[in-house]
Amino acid sequence: MKVIITDKLAPAGVQLFKDAGYDVKEAWALPKEDLPSIIGDYDAIVIRSATKLKGALLDAATNLKVVGRA
């Protein structure tokens, strides 16, 4: 399962995903306007308050199965 983390998360939190065997992309430095072009590649997204998952971004999330809010 591929997970994208779009907002800053503590290293220990990121490591939990990695230890569980997930393919993790730490993408908090990625400009938010670039997310729609890559989000379709991910099964899960971890967000905080900086990322708004709605509209065009949600439409582009064709493989998304899980949304986690840290």
C-alpha positions as a LaTeX table, in Angstrom:
\begin{tabular}{lrrr}
\hline
Residue & $x$ (\AA) & $y$ (\AA) & $z$ (\AA) \\
\hline
Met1 & 0.00 & 0.00 & 0.00 \\
Lys2 & 1.29 & 3.43 & $-0.94$ \\
Val3 & 0.79 & 6.24 & 1.57 \\
Ile4 & 1.39 & 9.93 & 1.00 \\
Ile5 & 1.82 & 12.24 & 3.98 \\
Thr6 & 1.12 & 15.81 & 2.88 \\
Asp7 & 1.52 & 17.73 & 6.12 \\
Lys8 & 4.43 & 17.65 & 8.57 \\
Leu9 & 4.27 & 14.64 & 10.85 \\
Ala10 & 6.62 & 13.68 & 13.66 \\
Pro11 & 9.37 & 11.30 & 12.53 \\
Ala12 & 8.07 & 8.66 & 14.95 \\
Gly13 & 4.67 & 8.78 & 13.24 \\
Val14 & 6.21 & 8.38 & 9.80 \\
Gln15 & 8.31 & 5.49 & 11.06 \\
Leu16 & 5.20 & 3.67 & 12.29 \\
Phe17 & 3.94 & 3.49 & 8.71 \\
Lys18 & 7.32 & 2.37 & 7.39 \\
Asp19 & 7.68 & $-0.28$ & 10.09 \\
Ala20 & 4.25 & $-1.62$ & 9.14 \\
Gly21 & 5.54 & $-2.14$ & 5.59 \\
Tyr22 & 3.88 & 0.76 & 3.81 \\
Asp23 & 5.54 & 2.56 & 0.91 \\
Val24 & 5.60 & 6.11 & 2.34 \\
Lys25 & 6.11 & 9.42 & 0.54 \\
Glu26 & 6.79 & 12.38 & 2.81 \\
Ala27 & 5.36 & 15.18 & 0.69 \\
Trp28 & 4.93 & 18.13 & 3.03 \\
Ala29 & 7.41 & 20.20 & 0.97 \\
Leu30 & 5.47 & 19.50 & $-2.22$ \\
Pro31 & 3.40 & 22.50 & $-3.37$ \\
Lys32 & $-0.29$ & 21.78 & $-2.73$ \\
Glu33 & $-1.13$ & 22.62 & $-6.36$ \\
Asp34 & 1.01 & 19.63 & $-7.47$ \\
Leu35 & $-0.98$ & 17.10 & $-5.42$ \\
Pro36 & $-3.74$ & 16.42 & $-8.00$ \\
Ser37 & $-1.17$ & 15.21 & $-10.52$ \\
Ile38 & 0.23 & 12.52 & $-8.18$ \\
Ile39 & $-2.51$ & 11.62 & $-5.69$ \\
Gly40 & $-3.96$ & 8.98 & $-8.03$ \\
Asp41 & $-0.89$ & 6.83 & $-7.35$ \\
Tyr42 & $-1.66$ & 6.47 & $-3.63$ \\
Asp43 & $-3.94$ & 4.19 & $-1.63$ \\
Ala44 & $-3.91$ & 6.33 & 1.51 \\
Ile45 & $-3.28$ & 9.93 & 2.48 \\
Val46 & $-2.37$ & 11.35 & 5.86 \\
Ile47 & $-3.27$ & 15.02 & 6.28 \\
Arg48 & $-3.47$ & 17.66 & 8.95 \\
Ser49 & $-5.12$ & 21.06 & 8.71 \\
Ala50 & $-2.89$ & 22.42 & 5.91 \\
Thr51 & $-4.27$ & 20.03 & 3.27 \\
Lys52 & $-7.91$ & 20.32 & 2.25 \\
Leu53 & $-9.09$ & 17.10 & 0.60 \\
Lys54 & $-12.01$ & 18.25 & $-1.52$ \\
Gly55 & $-13.01$ & 19.18 & $-5.07$ \\
Ala56 & $-10.45$ & 18.55 & $-7.80$ \\
Leu57 & $-7.99$ & 16.92 & $-5.40$ \\
Leu58 & $-10.58$ & 14.38 & $-4.25$ \\
Asp59 & $-11.66$ & 13.76 & $-7.85$ \\
Ala60 & $-8.04$ & 12.99 & $-8.79$ \\
Ala61 & $-7.67$ & 10.51 & $-5.91$ \\
Thr62 & $-8.85$ & 7.55 & $-8.00$ \\
Asn63 & $-7.09$ & 4.84 & $-5.96$ \\
Leu64 & $-7.61$ & 6.40 & $-2.53$ \\
Lys65 & $-9.03$ & 4.00 & 0.03 \\
Val66 & $-8.09$ & 5.66 & 3.32 \\
Val67 & $-7.89$ & 9.24 & 4.55 \\
Gly68 & $-6.18$ & 9.72 & 7.89 \\
Arg69 & $-6.13$ & 13.00 & 9.74 \\
Ala70 & $-3.26$ & 13.33 & 12.18 \\
\hline
\end{tabular}
